[in-house]
Amino acid sequence: MASQFKEAQQMIREMISPKQRIDIYDHKHMMSDQAFKLSEQEVRALEYIIHKVSKKWNFRPTKYNELVDEPNKPVFKVSTLNAFRKTLEYLS
């Protein structure tokens, strides 16, 4: 058992020279806070959808926060307006 340990240590010494340093960075899942923020253009796009498109096409919000057209046919499904508002609030 001791001889196997010595062989393994020798193999490691042969693979890594004494003054060599090995750094391993695995940051693929770490993202900065800025990566989750909306750009100014994205904020304007969402605000445009909420305000301008709704008025232009005569969409009305319902008590369930969906947008419906004049014949009361849903254009944006239930809670879509909530999703837009929360997105703007937390990501901008």
Order of alpha helices (4+ residues) and beta strands (2+ residues): alpha-alpha-beta-beta-beta-alpha
